[in-house]
């Protein structure tokens, strides 16, 4: 880079000017070359291709319209098949929902008995749940029929349907529909109904899966319908019921009419070739009791061939072919109705395709002549205008390149100089007026200024946060020391008392925890033992723990009843529990002379008790947690300890300790660890359980406090078990 007077040779300014100038020159040259080549090419092409286009227009247009028609028919028929398929999807969805509910309710020993009754003429016209039985068969007891009428009505309402029914192997049929009156003759006599003899029931049982059964004569309405049926089996594979719902022909007609114009046809064919729906007899009649119609019986060979090919092609999505209907050519498309495996056939007259092609051919000659004349005239004007514009662009680009280069380079040089001047005495880069260019240079300068200021702010923040963390760390350490000092931590706890031995430990998940234990002599013959777990963790839980411990100990000094101690403590805490915290508590009072423990639990973990050398989980009665609500009464119970018996108490942090795969330690592993401690003292028992927890958890993080207490009763003067 060299300087010549005020011009920097080889700098950014020169490079910007050269880049823009070269770019413009290349664009001008490319534009001119392309314009000249394109003019000659288009002139020759227009002249030589005119006649060929004229000859090919009719043929190509017809072919294109044929392709468009076929493509449109494929897309339209596929879409209408999906719309029609929603009828089957809806029927299958509601019987699937009912089948799942029926299976669960029928296998539930506590399910409510059904309130089923026979239909009455008064039920006609409303969505009613009722049952039917075969002729001469008495209805089963209410407890053998599940209560599911409301669910069946709700399913009908949810799907906008008006019928659903369940056939049982006994022949009983549970129905919900609006046509209960159809089961009565003119004399008011009710008809019998054996679902086991009906095609929908037999077809579903034979197939072992959901089926769509064509029934031209419905037993209730005598109308043509398609019955969607699903067998329901128990865990052993025994048939429990067949769940079904009707799809009437009117439903197909309503859906297909919404998407039909006056000149088209829609036909629905099942997997066996039966014509389920046909709007006209021009092609084929619809299936009924009198007419067992099949597409293979049609006199229209093209129609039959198209339908046969579509039915036999399992991979079919859509297929279009030309079919003559009453002497008129139609485009006919076949599309698969996926859920039922049926076909939808759609037909449109071909004349709608030929009209645009004829019109296009008639107007082509006139358009071609006008286009050639206009093209030649406009090409001359465009060439002259292009030359003038290119000259103007070249001049403006050169001037703009010079100005742009100066505008970019000057502020960049100033920014570079200001950055080099940063030092401890001048540590901040500041915005200047010359940097406000309104483009990336201003963004760059703003970013430098922002980073510079944020760096200074960050240094100040780091210093402040460091000081604050040191202060918090000191306070948490003091809180930990205070909390530890509040829990009994001198062992042996009562060296002068030989009747028992006790050991406890609390390992908080954080610096301070919410678990606590306590034990103290109420008098010479009564020892109070407490194990508790406060909701939450950290400092709030630690403060709540200390308050709860003090209140519990104060009430224990005034009463010999474990239940009364918990009740008084709960009332005292609930009276001013703005943080809505709670604590689970197990409290027991040991009568030292007899070994009898009077205990009560406020929602705490079940204790483990050993008689002899074998521990077992003692499922004591639980009361509500302390601090949850006032005026709670707790149930008291007693444990009789013999010399050598032990009591193990713990918080949920032990049972819920998890490994890296989120598996919990659980009561079973606690029990296994305890039963390995027959020859150890209480301290050894806790060490064994903690080691088992640590081995199970591994490197996983401890999320909850781990608190345990082991008490061994030795009897008077430390006698051993006989």
Buried (B, 14 or more C-beta within 10 A) or exposed (E): EEEEEEEBEEBBBBEBBEEBBEEBEEBBEEBBEEBEEEBEEEBEEBEEEBEEEEEEBBEEBBEBBBEEBBEBBBEBBBEBBBBBBEBBBBBBBBBBBBBEBBBEBBEEEEBEEBEBEEBBEEBBEEBBBBBBBBEEEEBBEEEEBBBBBEBBBBBBEEBEBBBBBBBBBBBBBBBBBBBBBBBBEEEEEBEEBBBBEBEBBBBBBEEEEBBBBBBBEBBBBEBBBBBBBBBBEEEEEEBBBBBBBBBBBEBBBEBBEEBBEEEBBBBBBBEEBBBBBBBBEEBBBBBEEEEEBBBEEBEBEBBBEBBEEBBEEEEBEBBBBBBBBEEEBBBBBBBBBEBBEBBBBBBBBBEBBBEBBEEBBEEBEEEBEEEBEEEEEEBEEEEEEBEEEBEEBBEEBBEEBBEBBBBBBBBBBBBEEBEEEEEEEEEEBEBEEEBEBEEEBBEBBEEBBEEBBEEEEEEEEEEEEEEEEEEEEEEBEEBBEEBEEBBBEEBEBBEEBEBBBBBBBBBBBBBBBBBBBBBBBBEEEBBBBBBBBBBBBBBBBBBBBBBBBEBBBEBBEEBBBBBBBBBBBBBBBBEEBEEEBBBBBBBBBBBBEEBEBBBBBBBBBBBBBBBEEEBEBBEBEBBBBBBBEEEBEBBBBEBEBEBBBBBBBBBBBBBBBBBEEEEEBBBEBBBEBBBEBEEEBBBEBBBBBBEBBEEBBEEBEBEBBBBBBBBBBBBEEEEEEE
